[in-house]
Every structure is written in C-alpha cells, then in structure tokens.
Amino acid sequence: MTTPIVGVDLSKSVFQLSVADVKHRVIEPKRLSRAQFHRFLARTTSAHLVMEARGTSHYWARTAHLHGHEVKLLHAKYVKAYVRRTKTDAADADALVLADRDDSLHPIPIKPEELQALQGLHRIREQWKRARVSRICEARVLLAEFGISAPLGARGIGKKLTLATEQTPVLLQPALLDLIQEIGDLEQRLKRVDHTLAAYADTNSDVQALLGIQGIGVTVATAFVARVPSIHMFKRGRSFASWLGLTCREYSSGQTRRLSRITKQGDRYLRMMLIHGARAALMAARRKAANGRRLTRLETWAVNTQARIGHNKATVALANKMARIMWAVWTRHELFNGDDALRFAA
C-alpha cells in the first residue's frame, strides 16, 4: 500500500487537510477540529504529512512522529507561491501538496522540546529587556521635565532614580517609585534567566564549543543553539552567514553584477546578537592594539578593516566572518584559535 501525502494547514482549532495520492493529486479534502485531528493522527496508518513551519508546527510534527508518520516542514514564504487564486484554508492545504513535489525546497528540521524551551526562554528574556529599557526611558523623561538629569547607564539605575525622585513633586513621587520598583523587578527576572542560561551552557557541548570564539558569550551561544536545530543543514559557512542575512544583496543581470548592503534576511534576533558580539570583539581588539599587546590574525584583520572602512561596517564584516567560524567550529567540533581564522572562515 502506498503512503498517502497529506497537506495540513494548521490552525488553533480548525485543521484543513488535503489527502493526495503518490502523484500529488488531491483526492479527499478534510476539515477537522483539534480533537478530530488528534484522532486522525492516532488512527491513520503511516502517512507523509506536509506542514508550514509556523506556530505549533513543531509540536504537531513531534506528535505525528510518535504515531509513526513522516513529517516535512516547509518555509511558509516558499509555500505561498503555490497558492492558486484566492487564499483559503483548502487552497493553503493544496499548496502544501504541490510544494512537496519541489525538491529544491529544503525542509526545516523538527525542533525537540528542549531546544524549543530554550528558544522560549530567550524570547521571554528579550521581552523583559525591552520592557526594562522602556521603563528606564520613561523615568528619565519624567525627571527631565522637572529639570533633573538622570545619569546614563542601566547599572545601579534604581538607586540613582530613587535619589532623584526626592526632588520631584509629592503628587508624582508614589507612581514614580512604583515605576522604579518595576525596573528593579525586571532586572531580577533578567538575572534569573541569565543564571538559567549559564547552567544550561555548562551541560551542552555545542554551546561550550561556541564559547571558544571571541565575541561569543553564553547568551549568544545559547540563542544560536536554540534557533538552529541542525547546523549540518548548511553545506558551508557562507550559507550560514547568508541565512543570517549578513551577506551582500545582489542585483545582477547579464554581465553586470551589483553588490549592495547586507540582505538582513533571516532571524533578526540572531543577527542582532552576533553583531553585538562582533562589536565587543572589535573593541577588545582595539584596546589590545592600543596597549601594545599581541593580536591574533582575526583581531589584526578586524582592526585593519576598521581603519579602512569604518567602525560600523567593520563590525558587520567581523560578524559575517564570525558566522562562518561558528559553522566550522559547530560542524567539526574543533577548538577555535584566533590565528586559524582564515582556515575556519573559508
């Protein structure tokens, strides 16, 4: 008996299925509730399920695997091209069946629960970090309205703002103190998350390998391990850097080739974290050069690039090279030495 192909348009409570034969011809549409879809997975014999990689897709993929089904996750952006005419749930499910025929569409690896939980921890951390910045800015603005200039920097900002609050009108002081208390609560939450990430880093070999790269700390390393379930899906380091949006955008036609700024495609959070790490590594290299200390080949390249094209462009260029080094270290499980930068980043 041939394995049926099932395109599944996921939703919160209604699931649209397109059951097709081996020639990808839809023979039976189904519209199931959440409970009915659970029963469908449990009772149906082994099937080839095609889903968009979106919210809840990794959960349903793991659930389908437990029932003996084969699951293929495709990027929603590329499946959209196969939607015919108007967009409906049935059209989306049919598009998944058609997209399954395209071998050039690389499936997305199914993420295990541990990595999904780690990624969720990073998302919570980022939300709390943005909330803390927002509260600090609001407190500074309120104080500035009364001629009080709060010092810059987030370190110890709670005590500084509390002292400054005493100079504000009595009517505002209670609410302003509550705002400062909220800033302190957010700082404690962030510290607890950082302790959790550090504890996880001690138990994960991939994170430990990435920590050997200058500019890569616990937060950056755990973010990449959480987001990239399989580094082997990238054939080379440049593909990994391109996936992060750190390679040049190309506009080419005929014999004319135009390269412009970076594409900024892919995961914005990972790209931001890597560029911050590259900025820290570049600043550390500049301090070493100013103090007359020996620089590695990677640090020498970074400092020379900064002198040639400027600080910001050099930071992005170093982030590009660090992405390629990360791919090499991650795939080969070798310790990185700054003097081997050219070999690792090839």
N, C-alpha and C positions, 0 to 999 in steps of 0.2 A: 504494500500500500504506500502511495506517495505521500510525502509530508505536505500538508496544506500550508499556504502562505497567508498570513493574516495581518492586514494593516490595522493598527489600533490608534485611534485618535483619543488621547487621554483627556480626561476632564475631572472635575471634582466629584460629580455624582452621576454623570451620563457618559457612557463609553460607546463610541461608534466603531464598529468592526466591519472590515471588508475581507471576506474569506475568498481566496483565489486559488486556482489550480497551479500546477507547476509551470505553466506558460504565462503566469501572471494575469490571467483573465478572471475578473471578479465574477463569482458565481452565486454569492449569497451575502447580502448586507445584514448586519445585526446592530441593534441598538439596545444596550444593556445598562442596567443600573449597577451600582457598585457591588452589591451582593451577588447579582447575577454574573458579573464579570469574574468574581472570585470563584463561583461555581463553574464557570466556563473553563477557567484555568485548571481546576481540580479534575473535571470530568473529561475534558478533551484529551485525546491522545497526542503524542508529540507533534508539535507544530512549530513553524518558523514565524515568529512574531516580529513585526517591524514597527518601531515607535519613534516619535520625535524625542530628542534629548531635551527635556524641559522639566518643569517642576513635577515631582513624584515619579518621573520616569525610571530613575534608578531603583526606587522601591519596588515598582511593578516588575522591573526586569529581574530583580533578585527573587521576587515571589514566583514569577514564571519559571525561573531556573529550578526552584525547589520542586516544581511539578513536572520537570523533565522537558520543558520547552526550550527551544533555541531562540535567543533574543538578539535583535540587531537595532542599535540606537543610531539614528541619523541626525545630523545638524538641521534644525528647523529652517535655517536660511536656504539650504540647498533643496530641501523638500518642497519649498514654496514654488519653485519653478515648475513643478509637475502638477500643480493645481489647475484644473480646467475650468474656465469661465468663472462663475461666481463662487465665493468661498462658503462652503457649508461643512458640517461635520462629515457628511458622507464623501464630499469631494476631497477633504483632507485625508480620510482613510484610503480612498482610491489612489491619491497621490503617493502615499507611502508604499503601496504595492508597486506602482510604476517606478519609484525611486529605487526600489530594491533591485531592479534589473541593472542599474548603473553601477558597474564595478569600480568606477573612478571615485565614487563617494566612499570615503573611508569611515567605517563605523567608529563610534565613540565607545571606549571601554566602559564596562559597567563598574560603578564605584562601590566598594564594600562599605558596610555600615561604619566601620572605624574611621575611614577617610572622610565620609560624609559628615560624621560628627565633628571631626577636626575642622572641616571647612565651615560648619555652622558656628563653631567657636570663634573663628576668625571674623565671620560676619557680625556676630554679636559684639566682638571687640571693636570693630570699625564703627558700628553704630554708637557705642558708648563713647568712643574717642571723639566723634563728630559732635555728639551732644555736649561733651565737656568743653570743647572749643567754643561752641555756640554760647554756653553759659558764661564762660570767661569773657568773651567779647561783649556780651550784654552787660555784665557787671562793670567792665571798663568804660563802656559808653555812658552808663548811668552816672558813674563817678565823674566822668569828664564834664557832664552837664552842670556840675556844681564846682568846677574848677579844680578837681582832684585828679592828678595824673598817676595812674597805677603803673607800677613797673612792668616791663615786658618779661616774658618767660613764664612757663607753666609751673616751674619748680617752686614749691612753697607759696604758690599764689594765694592759697586760702588764708594764711596768716596775714599776708600783706593786704589783702582786700578787707579782712576783718578790722585791721587797724585804721584803714582809710574810711571805713563805714562810719566810724565815730564822728567824722566831720560832716556827715550828711544830715539833712533834716530828720527830725524824730519820726515824722509820718512815714518816711521811706525805710528807715532802719530795719524794722522787723522783716519786711519782704526781702530786703537786700541780704540780710543774714540767712534767710532760708535759701536764697539763691546760692550763697557761698557754701552752705551746708550741702546743697545738692552737688556742687563741684567736688567737694571732698568725698562724697559717697561714690561718685563716678570714678574718682581716682583710685579708691579702694577696690572697686569692681575690676578696673583695668589691671591692678596689681595681682588680683587673684587669677585672672585669666592668664597673665604672663607667667605666673608660677605653674599653672596647669600646662602651658605650652612647654615650659622648660622641663617639667617632669616627663612629658611625652617625648621630648627630644632625646632624653637620656636612654630611652628604650627603643629607638628607631634607628636602624643602621643607615638608611638613606639620609636622614637628617644629619647624622653625625658626619657622613661623607661631605655633605654640602657645607657644613660649618667650617671646613678647612679652607674655603675660598674667602679671600679678603673681601670684606664688604657684605658678607652673608652672615646674618645673625640668626638667632632662634626663631624670631618672628617671620623673617623672610623664608628660611628653610622650611618651616612647618607649613607656611602658606603654599609653597610650591608642591610639597609632598601631598597636601590635601587636595589641591586642584588638579594635579597630573597623576592619574591612577597608574599609568604605564608610560614611562619615558621612552620605551622601545617602539612606540608608535611613530616616533620621529626618526627618520633614517640618518640624519646628520644634524650637526649643531646649528647650521644655518636655518634648517627647517624649524627648529625650536625657537630661534630668535624671530623668525618670520611669524610664527604662531603668536608670539607675544606682541607683535606689531612694532618691532624695533628695527626692521629693515626698510630700505627706501621704497617709496611709492614710485611705480614705473609707468610712464606714458610713452609707449613705443609704437612705431609704425614704419614698415619698410626698413630702410637703413638708418632711420633716425631713432635714437634711443635717448629718452629723457628720464632722469632720476631726480626726484624732489625730496621733500621731507619724509619722515617715517610714516608708516601707514596708520599707526595707532589702532590696529585691529586686535582682536583677541581680548583677553581678560584685562580690564583696566586696573584692577586691584593688584594683580601680579606685576604688571608693568610699573605701576607707581612704586611698589615695594622695592623692585630691583633698581630703579633709578635712584631712589633714596639711598640704597646700599652702595651704588656706584659713586654717588656724591660723597658719602662718608669715606669711601676708599680713596677717592681722589684728594680729598682734604688731608687725609692721613699721609698720603704720598708727598704732598706739598710740604707738610710740616717736617717730614724726614729729610727732604731735599734742603730745606732752609736750615736745618740743624747739622747738615753735612754728613748724615748717616747714609749707609749704602742702600741703594734702591734695587729691587728686583727688576727683571726685564719688563714685567707687566706695569710696575709702578713707573719705570722710566718712560715707557711708551705713553702712559696716561699723562704724565707731566709734560712731555714734549707735545702731545696732542693738544693739551690745554693751552700751551703757549702759542700754538699755531692757529687754532680755530676758535678759541674762547672757552670759557668755563662750562656753559650750559651744553654746548654741542659736544664737548669732550666728555661730559657726564653721560650723555646718551650713547656716545660711541663706546665708552667703557662698559655701560650696561649691556650693549649688544655683545661685546666680547665676553662679558661675564656669563651671559646666557649660553653661549657656545661652550664655555668652560664647564658650566653646570651640567650640560648634556654629556660631555665627555666623562666627568667625574661620576655622574649618576649611572651611566651605562657601563663603564669599565670598573667602577669601584676602586679607583686609584686615588691616593692622596695627592692633592694639588700642591705644586711648588710654584711660586711666582716666577721663577726662572724658566719654567716649562710652559709659559703662557702661549707661545706661538704654536707649540705642538698640540696643546689642549684645545685651542680655539680654532684649529684648522677646519 
